[in-house]
Amino acid sequence: MSGPAHKLAPMKPRAFDPLRLDVAAFADQGASLSGTWPLVTLPRLAAGEPAEPPGGPAPPVAWSVRGERRPVRGAEPEPWLHLQVSARLHLECQRCLKPVETTLEVDRLLRFVADEATAASLDADSEDDVLALSRALDLRELAEDELLLALPLVPRHERCPEPLALPGEVPAEAAPAGRPSPFAVLARLKEPGAKH
């Protein structure tokens, strides 16, 4: 007589921390994560946001990531991440210097290789981003790097909310009031009977 049959409990999917992501294990499981981060937790990106943005604080940064292994001819399959991030910021318009709402969208495929030297040599020839494999990748820092790269070089409104002063034009409020023209003073000096 045989003993009681034992059933194996189904394996629980591993929980992954986006701030210390084990990229290889994440890719092995074909796992995915998504969520949001407050803009203040991405300090380099938040530095460009005005202290009091119009319409209140910036919405959180939305992100998602999916891992996979891709086959490589004559080698072990490589881990890849598909990263998507979106953020809405208020940048300074370079024409009128007022805040301009700017939406940033990142959609990146990231290939991971054994070390920095391999990553550097492959990155030059690849259209995809190539990074060195890490057991503790800070996904938020990586997302912030990608958003910084997506910033426009010259943020500006399509149409500025206020008319712009022409070059050399002095706004009325900046012109000194009540000060006589130097030419008017000279003209008075030439008048007959003026004291010299």
C-alpha positions as a Markdown table, in Angstrom:
| # | Residue | x | y | z |
|---|---|---|---|---|
| 1 | Met | 0.0 | 0.0 | 0.0 |
| 2 | Ser | 1.3 | 3.4 | -0.9 |
| 3 | Gly | 1.2 | 6.4 | 1.4 |
| 4 | Pro | -1.1 | 9.4 | 0.9 |
| 5 | Ala | -0.5 | 11.4 | -2.2 |
| 6 | His | 1.0 | 14.8 | -1.5 |
| 7 | Lys | -0.1 | 17.7 | -3.7 |
| 8 | Leu | 2.4 | 20.5 | -4.4 |
| 9 | Ala | 1.1 | 23.9 | -3.5 |
| 10 | Pro | 1.2 | 26.3 | -6.5 |
| 11 | Met | 4.2 | 28.6 | -6.4 |
| 12 | Lys | 3.3 | 32.1 | -5.3 |
| 13 | Pro | 4.6 | 34.7 | -7.7 |
| 14 | Arg | 7.5 | 36.6 | -6.2 |
| 15 | Ala | 6.9 | 40.2 | -5.1 |
| 16 | Phe | 9.2 | 42.7 | -6.7 |
| 17 | Asp | 10.3 | 46.0 | -5.3 |
| 18 | Pro | 10.6 | 48.7 | -8.0 |
| 19 | Leu | 13.2 | 50.5 | -6.0 |
| 20 | Arg | 15.4 | 47.4 | -5.7 |
| 21 | Leu | 14.4 | 45.4 | -8.8 |
| 22 | Asp | 16.1 | 42.1 | -9.5 |
| 23 | Val | 16.1 | 42.4 | -13.2 |
| 24 | Ala | 17.1 | 38.8 | -14.1 |
| 25 | Ala | 14.4 | 37.3 | -11.8 |
| 26 | Phe | 11.8 | 39.8 | -13.0 |
| 27 | Ala | 12.6 | 38.9 | -16.6 |
| 28 | Asp | 12.6 | 35.1 | -15.8 |
| 29 | Gln | 9.1 | 35.4 | -14.5 |
| 30 | Gly | 7.8 | 37.6 | -17.3 |
| 31 | Ala | 6.5 | 39.8 | -14.5 |
| 32 | Ser | 5.0 | 43.2 | -14.7 |
| 33 | Leu | 4.5 | 46.1 | -12.3 |
| 34 | Ser | 2.8 | 49.5 | -12.5 |
| 35 | Gly | 2.0 | 52.4 | -10.3 |
| 36 | Thr | 2.5 | 56.1 | -9.7 |
| 37 | Trp | 5.1 | 58.2 | -7.8 |
| 38 | Pro | 4.6 | 61.8 | -6.5 |
| 39 | Leu | 6.7 | 64.2 | -8.6 |
| 40 | Val | 8.6 | 65.3 | -5.4 |
| 41 | Thr | 10.1 | 61.8 | -5.2 |
| 42 | Leu | 11.9 | 62.5 | -8.5 |
| 43 | Pro | 13.9 | 65.6 | -7.3 |
| 44 | Arg | 15.9 | 66.3 | -10.4 |
| 45 | Leu | 12.7 | 66.4 | -12.5 |
| 46 | Ala | 10.7 | 68.3 | -9.9 |
| 47 | Ala | 13.5 | 71.0 | -9.7 |
| 48 | Gly | 12.0 | 72.7 | -12.9 |
| 49 | Glu | 8.5 | 72.9 | -11.5 |
| 50 | Pro | 7.4 | 76.3 | -10.1 |
| 51 | Ala | 6.9 | 76.6 | -6.4 |
| 52 | Glu | 3.2 | 77.3 | -7.0 |
| 53 | Pro | 2.2 | 75.7 | -10.3 |
| 54 | Pro | -1.0 | 76.9 | -11.9 |
| 55 | Gly | -3.9 | 74.5 | -11.1 |
| 56 | Gly | -2.2 | 73.1 | -8.0 |
| 57 | Pro | 0.5 | 70.5 | -7.5 |
| 58 | Ala | 1.6 | 68.4 | -10.5 |
| 59 | Pro | -0.1 | 65.0 | -10.9 |
| 60 | Pro | 1.8 | 61.9 | -10.0 |
| 61 | Val | 4.2 | 60.3 | -12.5 |
| 62 | Ala | 2.6 | 57.1 | -13.9 |
| 63 | Trp | 4.8 | 54.1 | -14.8 |
| 64 | Ser | 4.6 | 50.5 | -15.9 |
| 65 | Val | 7.3 | 47.9 | -16.6 |
| 66 | Arg | 7.3 | 44.4 | -18.0 |
| 67 | Gly | 10.1 | 41.9 | -18.0 |
| 68 | Glu | 11.0 | 39.2 | -20.6 |
| 69 | Arg | 13.8 | 37.0 | -21.8 |
| 70 | Arg | 14.8 | 37.3 | -25.5 |
| 71 | Pro | 16.7 | 34.6 | -27.3 |
| 72 | Val | 20.3 | 35.3 | -28.4 |
| 73 | Arg | 22.0 | 33.2 | -31.1 |
| 74 | Gly | 24.6 | 31.0 | -29.5 |
| 75 | Ala | 24.1 | 32.3 | -25.9 |
| 76 | Glu | 21.7 | 32.4 | -23.0 |
| 77 | Pro | 18.5 | 34.5 | -23.5 |
| 78 | Glu | 19.0 | 38.1 | -22.3 |
| 79 | Pro | 16.7 | 39.9 | -19.9 |
| 80 | Trp | 14.8 | 42.9 | -21.3 |
| 81 | Leu | 12.5 | 45.5 | -19.7 |
| 82 | His | 9.7 | 47.4 | -21.4 |
| 83 | Leu | 9.4 | 50.7 | -19.5 |
| 84 | Gln | 6.6 | 53.2 | -20.0 |
| 85 | Val | 6.5 | 56.5 | -18.0 |
| 86 | Ser | 4.4 | 59.6 | -18.3 |
| 87 | Ala | 4.5 | 62.9 | -16.5 |
| 88 | Arg | 2.9 | 66.3 | -16.7 |
| 89 | Leu | 5.1 | 69.3 | -15.7 |
| 90 | His | 4.9 | 73.1 | -15.8 |
| 91 | Leu | 8.1 | 74.3 | -17.4 |
| 92 | Glu | 9.2 | 77.9 | -18.0 |
| 93 | Cys | 8.3 | 79.1 | -21.5 |
| 94 | Gln | 11.5 | 80.5 | -23.1 |
| 95 | Arg | 9.5 | 83.3 | -24.8 |
| 96 | Cys | 7.3 | 84.7 | -22.2 |
| 97 | Leu | 8.8 | 83.2 | -19.0 |
| 98 | Lys | 5.4 | 82.0 | -17.8 |
| 99 | Pro | 4.6 | 78.3 | -16.9 |
| 100 | Val | 3.8 | 76.1 | -19.9 |
| 101 | Glu | 2.2 | 72.7 | -19.3 |
| 102 | Thr | 4.3 | 70.0 | -20.8 |
| 103 | Thr | 3.5 | 66.3 | -21.1 |
| 104 | Leu | 6.4 | 63.8 | -21.3 |
| 105 | Glu | 5.9 | 60.3 | -22.6 |
| 106 | Val | 8.6 | 57.6 | -22.4 |
| 107 | Asp | 8.3 | 54.2 | -24.1 |
| 108 | Arg | 11.7 | 52.3 | -23.9 |
| 109 | Leu | 13.0 | 48.8 | -24.5 |
| 110 | Leu | 16.0 | 48.2 | -22.2 |
| 111 | Arg | 18.4 | 45.3 | -22.9 |
| 112 | Phe | 20.5 | 44.1 | -20.0 |
| 113 | Val | 23.9 | 42.5 | -20.4 |
| 114 | Ala | 26.5 | 41.0 | -18.0 |
| 115 | Asp | 28.7 | 44.1 | -17.3 |
| 116 | Glu | 29.4 | 47.8 | -18.0 |
| 117 | Ala | 32.1 | 47.1 | -20.6 |
| 118 | Thr | 29.7 | 44.9 | -22.7 |
| 119 | Ala | 27.0 | 47.5 | -22.3 |
| 120 | Ala | 29.2 | 50.3 | -23.5 |
| 121 | Ser | 30.4 | 48.4 | -26.6 |
| 122 | Leu | 26.9 | 47.3 | -27.6 |
| 123 | Asp | 25.2 | 50.6 | -26.8 |
| 124 | Ala | 27.1 | 52.4 | -29.6 |
| 125 | Asp | 25.8 | 50.0 | -32.2 |
| 126 | Ser | 22.2 | 49.3 | -30.9 |
| 127 | Glu | 19.1 | 51.3 | -31.3 |
| 128 | Asp | 17.9 | 50.0 | -27.9 |
| 129 | Asp | 19.3 | 51.1 | -24.6 |
| 130 | Val | 21.8 | 48.6 | -23.3 |
| 131 | Leu | 22.5 | 48.6 | -19.5 |
| 132 | Ala | 24.6 | 46.4 | -17.2 |
| 133 | Leu | 22.6 | 43.8 | -15.3 |
| 134 | Ser | 22.0 | 44.7 | -11.7 |
| 135 | Arg | 20.3 | 42.7 | -8.8 |
| 136 | Ala | 19.0 | 45.9 | -7.3 |
| 137 | Leu | 17.9 | 48.4 | -10.0 |
| 138 | Asp | 16.2 | 51.6 | -8.8 |
| 139 | Leu | 13.4 | 51.8 | -11.4 |
| 140 | Arg | 12.3 | 55.2 | -10.2 |
| 141 | Glu | 15.8 | 56.6 | -10.8 |
| 142 | Leu | 15.9 | 55.0 | -14.2 |
| 143 | Ala | 12.4 | 56.4 | -15.0 |
| 144 | Glu | 13.6 | 59.9 | -13.9 |
| 145 | Asp | 16.7 | 59.6 | -16.1 |
| 146 | Glu | 14.5 | 58.8 | -19.1 |
| 147 | Leu | 12.1 | 61.6 | -18.4 |
| 148 | Leu | 15.0 | 64.1 | -18.1 |
| 149 | Leu | 16.2 | 62.9 | -21.6 |
| 150 | Ala | 12.6 | 63.5 | -22.9 |
| 151 | Leu | 12.5 | 67.2 | -21.8 |
| 152 | Pro | 12.1 | 69.6 | -24.6 |
| 153 | Leu | 15.3 | 71.6 | -25.4 |
| 154 | Val | 13.3 | 74.9 | -25.6 |
| 155 | Pro | 9.9 | 74.7 | -23.7 |
| 156 | Arg | 7.4 | 77.2 | -25.0 |
| 157 | His | 3.7 | 77.9 | -25.5 |
| 158 | Glu | 2.3 | 77.5 | -29.0 |
| 159 | Arg | 0.7 | 80.9 | -28.3 |
| 160 | Cys | 1.9 | 82.8 | -25.2 |
| 161 | Pro | -0.9 | 83.9 | -22.9 |
| 162 | Glu | 0.2 | 87.6 | -22.9 |
| 163 | Pro | 1.5 | 89.6 | -25.9 |
| 164 | Leu | 5.3 | 89.9 | -25.9 |
| 165 | Ala | 7.1 | 93.2 | -25.9 |
| 166 | Leu | 9.0 | 93.9 | -29.2 |
| 167 | Pro | 12.8 | 94.1 | -29.0 |
| 168 | Gly | 13.8 | 97.5 | -27.7 |
| 169 | Glu | 10.3 | 98.3 | -26.7 |
| 170 | Val | 10.0 | 99.6 | -23.1 |
| 171 | Pro | 6.7 | 98.5 | -21.4 |
| 172 | Ala | 4.6 | 101.5 | -20.3 |
| 173 | Glu | 5.0 | 100.6 | -16.7 |
| 174 | Ala | 8.8 | 100.5 | -16.9 |
| 175 | Ala | 9.1 | 104.0 | -18.5 |
| 176 | Pro | 10.1 | 106.7 | -16.0 |
| 177 | Ala | 7.2 | 109.0 | -15.3 |
| 178 | Gly | 7.5 | 112.8 | -15.1 |
| 179 | Arg | 11.1 | 113.1 | -16.3 |
| 180 | Pro | 11.7 | 115.7 | -19.0 |
| 181 | Ser | 13.4 | 114.9 | -22.2 |
| 182 | Pro | 17.0 | 116.1 | -22.3 |
| 183 | Phe | 16.3 | 117.7 | -25.6 |
| 184 | Ala | 13.5 | 119.7 | -24.1 |
| 185 | Val | 15.9 | 121.0 | -21.5 |
| 186 | Leu | 18.4 | 122.1 | -24.2 |
| 187 | Ala | 15.6 | 123.8 | -26.2 |
| 188 | Arg | 14.6 | 125.8 | -23.1 |
| 189 | Leu | 18.2 | 126.9 | -22.7 |
| 190 | Lys | 18.3 | 128.3 | -26.2 |
| 191 | Glu | 15.1 | 130.4 | -25.6 |
| 192 | Pro | 15.7 | 134.2 | -25.5 |
| 193 | Gly | 16.0 | 135.4 | -21.9 |
| 194 | Ala | 17.0 | 132.0 | -20.5 |
| 195 | Lys | 19.5 | 132.2 | -17.7 |
| 196 | His | 22.8 | 130.5 | -18.6 |
